[in-house]
Amino acid sequence: MATQTTNSDKKNIENEHSHKSIIEFYKTVREFSHTLAKPLEIEDYVVQSMPDVSPTKWHLAHTSWFFETFVLSKALPSYKSPNPQYAYLFNSYYVQAGERHLRPKRGLISRPTVEETYSYRNHVDESMLHFMENAGDKEWAELASVIEIGIHHEQQHQELIVTDIKHVLSENPLYPKYLSKKTNGKASDGHRELKWVGYNEGIFNIGNHGNGFGYDNEYPNHKVYLNPYKLGSRLITNAEYIEFIQDGGYKTPEIWLSEGWATVETNKWEAPLYWQKQNDEWMQFTLTGLREIEPDEPVTHVSYFEADAYARWAGYRLPTEAEWEVAASNIPIEGNFVDNLNFHPISMNKTANSNHPKQMFGDVWEWTQSSYSSYPGYKTPPGALGEYNGKFMCNQMVLRGGSCATSKSHIRKTYRNFFPTDARWQFMGIRLAKDGN
């Protein structure tokens, strides 16, 4: 005789499925951090090449501190950290969570050792898995969302592991390789003409609807009005950016914002980060070593100032984040993510769908002209986790779409990344926009 499944039964099954999914997600993400660190030598783990870069060892410890501080200390009253001072060493910017070691001095922390750091991670993992596998409904309901934030937080730091170690290795005159493999960056079908994809004016909804995970800065979903606009059909390539350089792009103050021009003069910028000329040929440092620039790959490691200057030079502009999100709304999230282990942008796929802008996800974070600020109705979450995004809503610009260092499971169409206008060490690139349809 068939039994009837009640709504309560269905809800319990869904909760159990969600519970198991988060546990598996936790395991997968924690292991991937180890995968990213595996190619490193012990000496690589501890170097800090500039204040914005953190040593790999610090990332591995900090992401464990996050679970220790925001989950285990609440879930397991008997939990003890291997070393109470880790709370001081591996806090980042959570003022409400306690005192912090100075960020520019993270490279001076030779102890705990790399081996002790991995032991710390194992200690946290054992306690986390014990709690998650045995948590009752009430305990799980109280902490499941925090665990999910912690997992996505670790994915953010995985991206930083990749970009930070690239900066570290680039400072070595030997140009050591993170991996020996060369990315499949060379286009098989040659250069593709930049075309335009048009969008009509109208009122649109942007922001997270709440179906699935989202950071607080993606909420609330709200309406925006957009005039008719067009987006470039693909990302700007190295070859196109070289034309900008050859035309005096870095020597023409009138196409730069005032602060951008001052930054160019102060830092003596002449090309994107990691570019250099050898025997009149442009070379770039990659995680597979120093190599010739591939003309059809997306240009990367450019600041907002450079992206904006290029757009002005070309006679166009950068898109707003609302324009980008509306354009992305009907495009599947496919692209060159860190899961592909290329660790570098690749040339556009010849099979890319021609009905939508291409390369919208992965490869490079796309600068927008939108300042990073709160959406209408945004409220900062309570407690230390409320410091996660809201307090940075000043003097930063929004980027969209993810990069070759981003996990595919981490990106969303509503995801709002943000960086200062002069930042270049992330995989940042350019998509053009223009008014009218």
C-alpha positions in Angstrom: 0.0 0.0 0.0 1.4 3.4 -1.0 2.1 5.9 1.8 1.3 9.6 1.5 4.2 12.1 1.9 3.1 15.1 4.0 4.4 18.7 3.6 6.2 18.2 6.9 7.9 15.1 5.6 9.0 16.9 2.4 10.4 19.7 4.5 12.4 17.3 6.6 13.7 15.6 3.5 14.8 18.9 2.0 16.4 20.0 5.3 18.3 16.7 5.4 19.4 17.1 1.8 20.6 20.6 2.5 22.4 19.5 5.6 24.3 16.8 3.7 25.0 19.1 0.8 26.6 21.7 3.0 28.8 19.0 4.7 30.0 17.8 1.3 30.5 21.3 0.1 32.6 22.0 3.2 34.8 19.0 2.5 35.2 19.8 -1.2 36.2 23.4 -0.6 38.5 22.7 2.3 40.4 20.1 0.2 40.6 22.4 -2.8 42.6 24.9 -0.7 45.2 22.1 -0.2 45.1 21.5 -4.0 46.0 25.1 -4.7 48.8 25.1 -2.2 50.3 21.7 -3.4 52.6 23.1 -6.1 54.3 25.4 -3.6 57.6 24.9 -1.9 57.7 25.5 1.9 59.6 28.8 1.3 56.7 30.1 -0.9 54.1 29.8 1.9 55.4 32.6 4.1 56.3 35.5 1.7 54.4 38.8 1.7 55.3 40.8 -1.3 53.2 43.9 -0.6 50.6 44.9 2.1 47.6 43.8 -0.1 49.2 40.3 -0.5 48.9 37.7 2.3 51.2 34.7 2.6 49.6 31.4 1.6 50.1 30.1 5.1 48.1 33.0 6.5 45.2 32.3 4.1 45.1 28.6 5.2 45.1 29.6 8.8 42.7 32.5 8.6 40.0 30.5 6.9 40.3 27.9 9.7 40.1 30.7 12.3 36.8 31.8 10.7 35.2 28.5 11.4 36.7 28.3 14.8 35.5 31.8 15.8 32.1 31.9 14.3 31.0 28.3 14.5 33.0 26.1 16.8 33.1 28.5 19.7 29.3 28.6 19.7 28.6 25.0 18.7 30.9 23.2 21.0 31.3 24.7 24.5 34.2 22.3 25.2 36.1 23.3 22.0 39.7 24.4 22.5 41.9 26.0 20.0 45.4 24.5 19.5 46.8 27.9 20.4 44.7 30.8 21.8 47.0 33.3 20.2 45.9 32.2 16.7 42.8 34.4 17.3 45.2 37.4 17.3 47.4 36.3 14.5 44.7 35.2 12.0 41.9 37.6 12.5 41.8 39.9 9.5 39.5 42.9 9.9 36.7 41.8 12.3 37.1 44.4 15.0 34.3 42.9 17.1 36.0 39.6 17.1 39.1 41.0 19.0 42.5 42.4 18.5 44.4 41.8 15.3 48.0 41.5 14.1 49.0 44.2 11.6 48.2 43.3 8.0 51.5 44.5 6.5 53.4 42.3 8.9 51.8 39.0 8.1 54.9 37.9 6.2 56.9 38.2 9.4 55.0 35.4 11.1 57.4 32.5 10.6 55.6 30.5 13.4 53.4 28.6 13.5 55.2 26.6 10.9 53.5 25.4 7.7 53.2 21.9 9.2 51.6 23.4 12.3 49.2 25.4 10.1 48.1 22.2 8.4 47.7 20.5 11.8 45.5 23.5 12.8 43.3 23.0 9.7 43.0 19.3 10.5 42.0 20.1 14.1 39.3 22.5 12.9 38.1 20.1 10.3 37.7 17.3 12.7 35.7 19.5 15.1 33.6 21.0 12.3 32.7 17.6 10.8 31.9 16.2 14.3 29.5 19.1 14.9 27.9 19.1 11.4 27.4 15.3 11.3 25.8 15.2 14.8 24.0 18.6 15.0 20.4 18.5 15.9 17.8 20.5 14.1 18.0 23.4 16.4 21.8 23.6 16.5 21.9 23.2 12.7 19.3 25.9 12.1 21.3 28.4 14.2 24.6 27.9 12.5 24.0 26.5 9.0 23.9 29.9 7.4 27.2 30.9 9.1 28.8 27.7 7.9 27.7 28.4 4.4 29.2 31.9 4.6 32.4 30.4 5.9 32.6 28.0 2.9 32.2 30.9 0.5 34.6 32.9 2.5 37.2 30.2 2.0 36.5 30.3 -1.7 37.3 34.0 -1.7 40.6 33.2 0.0 41.3 30.5 -2.5 41.1 33.2 -5.2 43.5 35.3 -3.1 45.9 32.3 -2.7 46.2 32.2 -6.5 46.5 35.9 -7.1 48.8 36.5 -4.1 51.2 33.8 -4.9 51.4 35.1 -8.5 52.5 38.5 -7.1 55.0 36.8 -4.8 56.6 34.8 -7.5 56.7 37.8 -9.9 59.0 39.6 -7.5 61.6 36.9 -8.0 64.0 37.7 -10.8 64.1 34.0 -11.6 60.4 34.1 -12.6 59.6 30.7 -11.0 56.7 28.7 -12.2 53.7 27.8 -10.0 52.9 25.2 -12.6 54.7 24.0 -15.7 51.6 23.6 -17.8 50.9 26.3 -20.4 47.3 27.5 -20.7 45.4 26.8 -23.8 45.3 30.5 -24.5 45.9 30.6 -28.2 42.8 31.1 -30.3 42.2 28.5 -33.0 40.0 30.8 -35.1 41.9 34.0 -35.1 40.9 37.5 -34.0 37.2 38.3 -33.6 35.7 41.7 -34.4 34.2 43.6 -31.5 30.5 43.9 -32.1 27.7 45.3 -29.9 24.7 43.7 -28.2 21.8 46.1 -27.7 19.4 46.4 -24.8 16.2 48.4 -24.7 15.3 50.9 -22.0 13.1 49.8 -19.2 12.7 49.1 -15.5 14.5 46.0 -14.4 15.1 44.1 -11.1 18.6 43.5 -9.9 20.0 42.0 -6.8 19.6 38.6 -5.2 16.1 37.2 -4.9 17.1 35.0 -2.0 16.9 31.8 -4.0 20.2 30.3 -2.9 23.2 31.8 -1.2 24.1 35.4 -1.5 26.2 38.0 0.4 24.5 40.8 2.3 25.7 43.4 -0.3 23.6 41.6 -3.0 20.4 42.5 -1.2 17.7 43.7 -1.4 16.4 42.9 -4.9 15.2 46.2 -6.3 14.2 48.1 -9.4 16.4 50.2 -11.6 15.7 52.2 -14.7 18.1 51.8 -17.6 18.3 53.9 -20.8 19.0 52.0 -24.0 22.6 50.7 -24.1 24.9 48.3 -25.8 27.6 46.0 -24.4 30.7 44.9 -26.2 30.3 41.4 -27.6 33.5 40.2 -25.9 36.4 41.3 -23.6 39.1 43.7 -24.8 42.2 41.7 -25.9 45.9 42.1 -25.4 46.3 43.2 -29.0 43.8 46.0 -28.6 45.4 47.2 -25.4 48.8 47.2 -27.1 47.3 49.6 -29.7 46.3 51.9 -26.7 49.9 51.8 -25.4 51.4 52.4 -28.8 49.1 55.4 -29.4 50.5 57.0 -26.2 47.7 55.9 -23.9 50.0 56.2 -20.8 51.3 59.6 -22.0 48.0 61.3 -22.7 46.6 63.0 -19.5 43.3 64.1 -21.1 41.9 60.6 -21.3 42.6 59.9 -17.6 40.8 60.8 -14.5 42.8 63.3 -12.4 43.6 60.8 -9.7 44.3 58.1 -12.3 46.9 60.3 -14.1 48.5 61.1 -10.8 48.7 57.4 -10.1 50.3 56.8 -13.5 52.9 59.4 -12.9 53.7 58.4 -9.3 54.0 54.7 -10.1 55.5 55.2 -13.6 52.9 52.8 -15.2 53.5 52.1 -18.8 51.6 48.8 -19.2 49.4 46.4 -17.2 50.9 44.7 -14.2 53.3 41.8 -15.0 54.0 43.1 -18.5 57.5 43.9 -19.7 59.3 44.4 -23.0 62.2 42.2 -24.1 63.8 42.8 -27.5 60.8 45.0 -28.5 58.4 42.1 -27.7 55.8 42.3 -25.0 56.1 39.6 -22.4 54.0 38.9 -19.3 54.6 36.9 -16.2 52.0 34.2 -15.6 51.7 31.4 -13.1 53.3 29.2 -15.8 56.3 31.5 -16.0 57.4 34.5 -18.2 56.1 34.1 -21.8 55.1 36.1 -24.9 51.8 37.8 -24.8 49.0 36.1 -26.8 47.3 38.8 -28.8 43.7 37.3 -28.5 43.7 36.7 -24.8 41.7 39.1 -22.7 43.9 41.8 -21.2 44.2 41.5 -17.5 45.8 43.0 -14.4 44.6 46.5 -15.2 43.3 49.0 -12.7 40.0 50.8 -12.8 41.9 53.9 -13.9 43.4 52.0 -16.8 40.1 50.4 -17.8 38.4 53.8 -17.7 41.2 55.5 -19.7 41.1 52.8 -22.3 37.4 53.2 -22.7 37.7 56.9 -23.2 40.5 56.5 -25.7 38.4 54.0 -27.6 35.4 56.4 -27.6 33.2 54.4 -25.3 32.7 53.8 -21.6 32.6 51.1 -19.0 29.2 49.5 -18.2 27.3 50.1 -15.0 26.8 47.1 -12.7 23.1 47.2 -13.4 23.7 47.1 -17.1 26.0 44.2 -16.7 23.6 42.2 -14.5 20.6 42.8 -16.8 22.8 41.6 -19.7 23.9 38.5 -17.8 20.4 37.5 -16.6 19.8 35.1 -19.5 23.3 33.8 -19.9 24.4 30.5 -18.4 27.3 30.7 -15.9 30.0 29.0 -18.1 33.5 30.1 -18.6 37.2 29.7 -17.7 37.1 29.4 -13.9 39.8 28.1 -11.5 38.2 24.7 -11.7 39.8 24.4 -15.2 43.2 24.9 -13.6 44.4 27.3 -16.3 45.2 30.1 -13.8 45.1 32.6 -16.7 42.5 34.1 -19.1 42.1 32.3 -22.4 41.1 33.4 -25.9 37.4 33.4 -26.8 35.9 30.1 -27.7 34.9 30.0 -31.3 31.7 28.1 -30.3 30.5 30.9 -28.0 26.9 31.8 -28.4 26.6 34.8 -30.7 23.2 36.0 -29.4 24.7 37.3 -26.1 27.9 39.0 -25.0 30.6 36.4 -24.7 33.1 35.8 -21.8 30.7 37.2 -19.3 31.8 34.7 -16.6 35.3 33.6 -15.7 38.6 34.8 -17.3 38.7 38.3 -15.8 36.7 40.4 -13.3 35.1 43.1 -15.4 35.4 46.7 -14.1 32.1 48.7 -14.0 31.7 52.4 -13.6 29.6 51.9 -10.5 30.9 52.9 -7.1 30.5 50.3 -4.5 27.6 51.4 -2.3 24.6 49.9 -0.6 21.4 49.0 -2.5 18.2 50.8 -1.5 17.0 49.3 1.8 20.3 47.6 2.7 20.8 47.0 6.4 24.1 45.9 7.9 23.8 42.5 9.5 24.3 42.4 13.3 27.5 41.2 15.0 31.0 40.8 13.7 29.8 39.2 10.5 28.1 42.5 9.7 31.7 43.8 9.0 32.0 41.4 6.1 31.0 43.8 3.3 29.1 46.9 4.5 32.0 48.8 6.0 33.9 48.8 2.8 31.2 50.7 0.9 33.5 53.7 0.3 36.2 54.5 -2.3 35.8 51.2 -4.2 34.4 50.3 -7.6 32.3 47.2 -8.5 33.5 44.4 -10.6 31.4 41.6 -12.0 31.6 38.1 -13.5 34.4 36.2 -11.8 37.8 35.3 -13.1 40.1 32.4 -13.9 40.9 32.3 -10.2 37.3 32.1 -9.1 35.5 28.8 -8.4 32.4 28.3 -10.6 30.4 27.3 -7.6 31.2 30.6 -6.0 30.0 33.0 -8.7 26.5 34.3 -9.2 24.9 36.8 -11.6 24.3 39.1 -8.6 27.8 38.8 -7.1 29.4 42.2 -6.4 33.2 42.2 -6.1 34.8 45.5 -5.2 38.4 46.9 -5.2 40.1 50.3 -5.0 40.6 52.2 -8.2 44.4 51.5 -8.4 44.3 47.8 -7.6 45.8 45.6 -10.3 47.0 42.3 -8.8 43.7 40.6 -9.3 42.6 39.2 -12.7 40.8 42.4 -13.8 39.8 43.2 -17.3 37.7 45.4 -19.6 34.4 45.2 -21.4 33.1 48.3 -23.2 29.7 49.8 -23.3 28.0 52.7 -25.1 24.7 54.5 -25.0 21.8 53.9 -27.4 20.2 50.8 -29.0 
